[in-house]
Amino acid sequence: MKHINDQIMDAMLEIQKRLHQDATINLSISKLTILQLKALMFINSRKDVDMSDIAVHFHITKPTATVLLDKLVVRNLVSRQSNENDRRITRVALTDEGTVLLNESKKHWNKHVSTILGCLSEQDKAELFRILQVVLNKVS
């Protein structure tokens, strides 16, 4: 019989795999990659974002961040604003279209997570959240 730690790891990996599959299906509808969606979420969560922030946050090079944002700009999901005082700095922000797409995606995921967690009582959800926070704090 497997040790409990192995069972937990197996369950965590299986959950991650299935959620990733669900995300891929959902994102194929909006024609976004997971990284593009995460970039929209990151930009939305900050007041002032530039290309360097994106590169650092996602552990990618600045040229890779530029390519990532180019694709979002072409789809009119993100806009760029050059800094008048320093042309090396380019700020990025969500467009109205980007905000709508991000909000629709969040609604879909909230509904999806509600369906997944629907088998748990409110007490079980609170306990699951507490345990996940403990684990997250340990790996941070």
C-alpha positions in Angstrom: 0.0 0.0 0.0 1.2 3.5 -0.8 2.3 5.9 1.9 -0.1 8.7 2.5 2.3 11.3 1.2 2.5 9.4 -2.1 -1.3 9.2 -2.3 -1.6 13.0 -1.6 1.0 13.7 -4.3 -0.7 11.5 -6.8 -4.1 13.2 -6.1 -2.6 16.7 -6.4 -0.9 15.8 -9.7 -4.1 14.3 -11.1 -6.2 17.3 -10.1 -3.6 19.6 -11.7 -3.6 17.5 -14.9 -7.4 17.6 -15.1 -7.7 21.3 -14.4 -5.0 21.9 -17.0 -7.0 19.9 -19.6 -10.2 21.9 -18.7 -8.2 25.1 -19.0 -6.9 24.1 -22.4 -10.4 23.4 -23.7 -11.8 26.7 -22.3 -8.9 28.7 -23.7 -9.2 27.1 -27.1 -12.7 28.7 -27.4 -11.2 32.2 -26.7 -8.1 31.3 -28.7 -5.8 32.2 -25.8 -2.9 30.3 -24.3 -2.6 29.8 -20.6 0.3 32.3 -20.5 -1.8 34.9 -22.4 -4.6 34.5 -19.9 -2.2 34.7 -17.0 -0.7 37.9 -18.5 -4.2 39.5 -18.8 -4.8 38.6 -15.1 -1.4 40.0 -14.1 -2.0 43.2 -16.0 -5.5 43.6 -14.6 -4.2 43.0 -11.0 -1.7 45.9 -11.1 -2.2 49.6 -11.6 1.1 50.3 -13.4 2.6 47.5 -15.5 5.5 47.7 -17.9 7.2 45.1 -20.1 9.9 44.4 -17.5 7.3 43.6 -14.8 5.8 41.0 -17.1 9.2 39.5 -18.0 10.2 39.3 -14.3 6.8 38.0 -13.1 6.7 35.1 -15.6 10.4 34.4 -15.6 10.8 35.1 -19.3 13.1 37.4 -21.3 12.0 40.9 -22.4 11.9 39.8 -26.1 9.6 36.9 -25.1 7.4 39.3 -23.1 7.3 41.6 -26.2 6.1 38.7 -28.4 3.5 37.7 -25.8 2.1 41.2 -25.6 2.3 41.7 -29.4 -0.2 38.9 -29.8 -2.5 40.5 -27.2 -2.2 43.9 -28.8 -3.1 42.5 -32.3 -6.3 41.0 -30.7 -7.0 44.4 -29.1 -6.9 42.9 -25.6 -4.0 45.0 -24.4 -2.8 48.5 -25.3 0.7 49.9 -25.0 1.6 53.4 -23.9 5.1 54.8 -24.3 6.6 56.9 -21.6 7.2 60.4 -22.9 10.2 60.9 -20.6 11.9 57.5 -21.1 11.2 55.7 -24.4 12.6 52.5 -23.0 9.6 52.2 -20.7 6.4 50.9 -22.2 3.3 50.6 -20.0 0.6 48.1 -20.8 -3.0 48.0 -19.8 -6.1 46.0 -20.7 -8.4 47.4 -23.3 -12.2 47.3 -22.8 -12.2 44.1 -25.0 -9.5 42.6 -22.8 -11.4 43.4 -19.6 -14.6 41.8 -21.1 -12.7 38.6 -22.1 -11.0 38.3 -18.8 -14.3 38.8 -16.9 -16.0 36.1 -19.0 -13.1 33.7 -18.4 -13.3 34.4 -14.6 -17.1 33.7 -14.6 -16.5 30.5 -16.5 -13.8 29.4 -14.0 -15.9 30.4 -11.0 -18.8 28.3 -12.3 -16.4 25.4 -13.0 -14.8 25.5 -9.6 -18.3 25.7 -8.0 -19.3 22.6 -9.9 -16.1 20.8 -8.8 -16.5 21.8 -5.2 -20.2 21.3 -5.1 -19.7 17.9 -3.6 -18.2 19.5 -0.4 -20.1 21.1 2.5 -19.2 24.7 3.4 -17.3 23.3 6.4 -15.3 20.9 4.1 -14.5 23.8 1.7 -13.3 26.0 4.6 -11.1 23.1 5.8 -9.8 22.5 2.3 -8.9 26.2 2.0 -7.2 26.2 5.4 -5.1 23.2 4.5 -4.2 24.6 1.0 -3.1 27.9 2.7 -0.8 25.9 5.0 0.7 24.1 2.1 1.1 27.2 0.0 2.8 29.0 2.9 5.2 26.1 3.2 6.2 26.1 -0.5 6.4 29.9 -0.8 
